Amino acid sequence: MAYTMDRSFPGARLDEIDRLTRAALSEAGFGVLTEIDVQATMKKKLDEDMPGYRILGACNPKMAHQGLGIESKVGAMLPCNVILRETDEGVEVSAIDPQASMSAIDNDELKRVAGQVRDMLARVVKAIDAA
């Protein structure tokens, strides 16, 4: 089972795809709660160089509230991470598949909500317009 929904942007720059991804998330009702610049962290902590890599912790408050009402400990699996990473070809965006990440929780109602969030994130990834 795949655990991410991916899209590649050949020849794109990380900062531009970051901006477009945030706009697509916002349009779909997601906010970015956390941001991790993995490239900068690895340089600072390990003095290791690596291509650009960012993790955006995205949250749709309505859906998070719904999930927490169904399963109070689901917060351990939130927010929904979206990664942006530089590749030799350009930039790749990968969003977590909430159905895959929550498959260990035996709760059909929560799985239904996770499916809705999966569909929302799939539309976000598709809506990123780098034309």
N, C-alpha and C positions, 0 to 999 in steps of 0.2 A: 504494500500500500504506500503510495507516495504521501509524503507529509508536508509538501509545499506545492504552491502553484507558482509557476515560474514564467518569466518573460524576458527575452533578451532585446537589447537596444544597441545594435552594431554601430560603432563609431561615436556613440554618445559619451558625454562627460558626466561624471558622478554628480556634480553640483546641480546640473540641469535636471537630471532624472530625480534627484532628491526633491527639488522644487515641484516638479510635476507629480511625483508620488504623493507628496503632502497635499497638493491641491486635489487630487483624486480621492484621497482619504477624507478630506474635509467635505467634499461634495457628497460623499456617501454617509456622512454623519459620524465619522471617526475623528478623534483628536489624537495627537501624539503626546503621550504621557511621559515617555522616557526616550532618551537618545544615547546611544553608545557609539563613539567613534573608535572602533576596534583597532584601526590602523594606528591612531595616535596613542592608544592605550598600550599596544604591543611595543611601540617605540619607547615610550616612557618607562614601562615596567621591565621590559626585557632587552631593550636596545636592539630590537629586531625590526627590520623593514618588511613591509608587505604592501600589496596593492590596497587601494581604498576599500573600506568595508565599514558600513554603518548599520546599526540595528535601530529601527524605529519601533517603539512599543505603542501600538495603536489600540485605541479603545472606543467602542461605540457605547456611550453610557446607558442607553436604553437596553441594549442587548446584554451588557454586563449586569445590570440590575436584575434583569430577567433570570440570567444564569445563576446569580448569587441567591436569588429567591428560591430557586429549585434545589440548589446544592451549595450550601454555605462555604464549603472548602474549595470550591472551584477557583476562588481567587488565587490559589497557588499556581494556576495555569494561565493567569492573565498578566499582562495584556497580550494581545495577538501581535506577535513580532513579524515585522516586514524587514527583510534585509536588502541592502543595496550593495553590490560588490563589483569592483572593477575586474574585468576579464581582459584577455588579450584582444578580444573582438570589440569590446565596448563596456557596457554595464548590464548586469543581470539583476532583476528584481525578483525576490522570492517571498511570498507570503505564507505563513503557516496555514495548514489546513486544520481548522478547529475540530473537525470530525475525527481526523487521525489523532490529534493530540489528546482528545478526550475519550478515545475509545476504551480506555482502561476503567472509566467510570460507568458502572452498571446502572444507568438511569435513562430510560427511553425519552423522557420529557427533555432532559438536558441534551440528549443526542439530536432531538428535533431542533432545538435552539442553535446548537453547534452547526447544524446543516444550513440554517438560515444565515448565520454569520459566514460560513464558508461561501455561500452564494454571493453575499455582499462583497467579500474580499476578492472573489474571482472577478466580479464586475469592476472593482477598483483596479486590479492588475490590468484588465483589458482596457480600461478607460485612460490609462496613462498615455498621453499623446505627445510623442516626441517628434512629430512631423516637422 
